[in-house]
Amino acid sequence: MKRNKLDLLIFILLVGIGVFFVSTKKSRPQNITSKKITITASFYPLAFLAKRIGDEYVDVINLTPAGAEPHDFEPTTKDMATIEKSSLLIMNGMGVEMYEKKLNEQLAGSSVKIVLAGKEFAIQDIVKDGTKRKDPHVWVDPVLYGKMAQKIAGEMGKLDTAHASEYKKNANQLVEELNSLDRSYKQELASCTLHKIVTAHTAFGYLAHRYGFEQIGISGISPEEEPSPKELKLITDFVKKEGVNHILLEELAPRVWGETVAAETGAQVLVLNPLEGITPDEEKDGVNYISIQKKNIESLKIALQCK
């Protein structure tokens, strides 16, 4: 009798161990085989979108290092190797990435999917020395940035169909935040004394168009473009004539010309961030697109003398 009971206990124990191993075996492959897709973004606002949309399902590499200016960044050989291992390369297009043509040629025939996130939403032109071109700074407008987010979510969903619904959901949540930013801009800039701002470079055309003011850029479409003495004089005269009390400069771009105008006119310097990148310290502190835009609203309220 005792022997039968012992045999029964051993049998039950063995069955339990077997069930444990079977269940463990079944659950393990989901963790082992769940491979993240690698996405390379050309600079900060595109990397921010990819991270927010992809969340836990993607690894995102920002090609432009923290603190660097994307207009004059050039990928290294190591960067090229990184790009070639990616499933998706997100660029803005229209000249922001000076290396766009070179990359297209080098990646021809590879499995890397290239997406130009801003190109189809570029609805404004910039004229410089009689030459007209599309303004590439689409991402500064929170509404258009939301459209870029949905475009990227769609492309990510094509590559990773298993998580397409999550990408769409994350993009929609981000769009809600961007719509809230849009409402804040409209509310805070609804009643202003001035309607023109002087900026380091002409990066804020879409923002100006949406919220009813005008930008006067000290340099051109790229912050590296050096204004001529004649252009500096025209801007200095404009500041004095129009009663502009603030020059809006950037943290990553050259400040010397803006500071020259400020010294000549007695205007104060404020920061208006074109969201092209963040500094290493900002990255550590968790600064992001949304928080920067909120600071931009405060700077514009001061510069435009809003109530």
ZAMARGU-4260 file (C-alpha; in steps of 0.2 Angstrom, whole numbers, plus 5000, padded with zeros to 4 digits):
<rodrens>
0) 5000/5000/5000 | 5014/5012/5005 | 5023/5007/4989 | 5008/5012/4978 | 5006/5029/4987
5) 5025/5032/4984 | 5023/5028/4966 | 5008/5039/4964 | 5017/5054/4972 | 5032/5051/4960
10) 5021/5050/4945 | 5012/5067/4950 | 5029/5075/4953 | 5035/5070/4936 | 5020/5076/4927
15) 5021/5093/4936 | 5039/5094/4930 | 5035/5090/4913 | 5021/5103/4912 | 5033/5116/4918
20) 5046/5112/4905 | 5033/5112/4891 | 5025/5128/4896 | 5042/5136/4898 | 5047/5130/4881
25) 5032/5137/4873 | 5034/5154/4881 | 5052/5156/4877 | 5053/5158/4859 | 5042/5174/4859
30) 5056/5183/4869 | 5070/5175/4859 | 5063/5178/4842 | 5055/5195/4845 | 5068/5205/4835
35) 5068/5224/4835 | 5069/5233/4819 | 5083/5246/4817 | 5079/5263/4811 | 5092/5277/4807
40) 5085/5295/4807 | 5095/5309/4800 | 5093/5321/4814 | 5084/5325/4830 | 5065/5328/4826
45) 5065/5313/4815 | 5073/5302/4828 | 5061/5308/4841 | 5046/5303/4830 | 5053/5286/4827
50) 5056/5283/4846 | 5039/5289/4851 | 5030/5279/4838 | 5041/5263/4839 | 5043/5263/4858
55) 5049/5245/4863 | 5049/5238/4846 | 5063/5248/4838 | 5080/5253/4840 | 5083/5271/4834
60) 5099/5279/4829 | 5101/5297/4827 | 5114/5300/4814 | 5118/5318/4819 | 5126/5318/4836
65) 5119/5328/4851 | 5124/5346/4850 | 5129/5345/4831 | 5120/5356/4818 | 5112/5345/4804
70) 5114/5357/4790 | 5133/5354/4789 | 5134/5337/4796 | 5142/5324/4785 | 5141/5305/4789
75) 5157/5295/4792 | 5162/5278/4785 | 5156/5271/4802 | 5139/5280/4800 | 5137/5272/4783
80) 5140/5255/4790 | 5126/5259/4803 | 5114/5264/4790 | 5117/5249/4779 | 5112/5238/4794
85) 5096/5247/4796 | 5079/5242/4790 | 5073/5260/4788 | 5082/5277/4785 | 5072/5292/4788
90) 5077/5309/4781 | 5068/5326/4779 | 5074/5330/4761 | 5075/5346/4752 | 5093/5350/4756
95) 5093/5348/4775 | 5104/5333/4773 | 5118/5339/4761 | 5122/5321/4759 | 5105/5315/4753
100) 5110/5312/4735 | 5126/5303/4740 | 5116/5291/4752 | 5103/5287/4738 | 5117/5282/4727
105) 5127/5272/4739 | 5111/5263/4746 | 5104/5259/4728 | 5100/5240/4727 | 5102/5238/4746
110) 5087/5232/4757 | 5087/5249/4767 | 5070/5258/4764 | 5072/5277/4763 | 5058/5288/4768
115) 5058/5307/4765 | 5047/5312/4779 | 5045/5331/4776 | 5045/5332/4757 | 5026/5330/4753
120) 5021/5342/4767 | 5033/5357/4761 | 5020/5369/4755 | 5030/5385/4756 | 5044/5393/4746
125) 5060/5403/4751 | 5067/5415/4739 | 5086/5419/4740 | 5095/5429/4727 | 5081/5427/4715
130) 5081/5408/4717 | 5066/5399/4723 | 5066/5383/4733 | 5055/5374/4745 | 5057/5378/4763
135) 5062/5361/4771 | 5059/5366/4790 | 5042/5357/4790 | 5044/5350/4807 | 5043/5367/4817
140) 5025/5367/4813 | 5016/5355/4826 | 5002/5351/4814 | 5013/5347/4800 | 5024/5337/4811
145) 5009/5327/4816 | 5007/5322/4798 | 5025/5317/4797 | 5022/5306/4812 | 5008/5297/4804
150) 5018/5295/4788 | 5032/5287/4798 | 5020/5276/4807 | 5013/5269/4791 | 5031/5265/4784
155) 5036/5257/4800 | 5020/5246/4800 | 5024/5240/4782 | 5041/5234/4788 | 5034/5227/4804
160) 5016/5221/4801 | 5015/5212/4818 | 5016/5229/4827 | 5008/5240/4814 | 4993/5244/4825
165) 5004/5249/4840 | 5014/5261/4829 | 4997/5269/4823 | 4991/5270/4841 | 5007/5278/4847
170) 5007/5290/4832 | 4989/5295/4836 | 4993/5298/4854 | 5008/5310/4849 | 4996/5319/4837
175) 4985/5323/4851 | 4999/5331/4861 | 5004/5341/4845 | 4986/5346/4843 | 4987/5353/4861
180) 5003/5362/4857 | 4994/5370/4842 | 4980/5376/4853 | 4992/5383/4865 | 5001/5393/4851
185) 4984/5400/4845 | 4979/5405/4862 | 4995/5412/4868 | 4999/5422/4852 | 4981/5428/4849
190) 4984/5446/4855 | 5001/5453/4851 | 5007/5471/4848 | 5021/5466/4835 | 5019/5454/4821
195) 5037/5452/4815 | 5052/5443/4823 | 5071/5444/4819 | 5078/5426/4819 | 5096/5419/4817
200) 5090/5410/4800 | 5074/5407/4791 | 5069/5392/4800 | 5052/5397/4806 | 5042/5401/4790
205) 5029/5387/4793 | 5027/5392/4811 | 5025/5410/4806 | 5012/5406/4793 | 5002/5396/4804
210) 5001/5408/4819 | 5001/5424/4810 | 5018/5433/4811 | 5032/5436/4799 | 5051/5431/4801
215) 5066/5441/4796 | 5081/5430/4795 | 5098/5437/4798 | 5106/5423/4788 | 5097/5412/4775
220) 5089/5395/4775 | 5105/5387/4783 | 5112/5395/4799 | 5130/5394/4791 | 5126/5406/4777
225) 5135/5422/4782 | 5125/5438/4779 | 5133/5452/4769 | 5137/5469/4777 | 5123/5476/4766
230) 5111/5463/4773 | 5116/5466/4791 | 5113/5485/4789 | 5096/5482/4782 | 5091/5471/4797
235) 5099/5483/4809 | 5089/5497/4801 | 5073/5487/4802 | 5075/5483/4820 | 5077/5501/4824
240) 5063/5507/4813 | 5050/5493/4818 | 5054/5494/4837 | 5059/5476/4838 | 5066/5473/4856
245) 5072/5455/4854 | 5083/5446/4843 | 5079/5427/4842 | 5094/5416/4841 | 5098/5398/4843
250) 5109/5387/4854 | 5117/5376/4840 | 5119/5389/4826 | 5132/5403/4825 | 5126/5418/4836
255) 5139/5431/4831 | 5128/5440/4818 | 5113/5441/4829 | 5123/5447/4843 | 5130/5460/4832
260) 5113/5466/4827 | 5108/5466/4846 | 5123/5476/4851 | 5120/5489/4837 | 5102/5491/4841
265) 5101/5488/4860 | 5089/5473/4857 | 5090/5459/4869 | 5093/5441/4864 | 5081/5427/4867
270) 5082/5409/4862 | 5070/5402/4848 | 5074/5384/4845 | 5072/5377/4827 | 5071/5359/4835
275) 5085/5353/4823 | 5095/5345/4838 | 5097/5345/4856 | 5113/5347/4867 | 5120/5333/4877
280) 5115/5341/4893 | 5097/5343/4887 | 5097/5325/4882 | 5102/5320/4899 | 5088/5331/4907
285) 5075/5323/4896 | 5072/5339/4885 | 5061/5334/4870 | 5052/5341/4855 | 5036/5345/4866
290) 5045/5354/4880 | 5056/5364/4868 | 5040/5370/4859 | 5032/5376/4875 | 5048/5386/4878
295) 5047/5393/4860 | 5029/5399/4864 | 5036/5409/4879 | 5050/5417/4869 | 5037/5422/4855
300) 5025/5429/4868 | 5039/5441/4874 | 5046/5445/4856 | 5029/5449/4849 | 5023/5458/4865
305) 5008/5447/4867 | 4996/5450/4881
</rodrens>
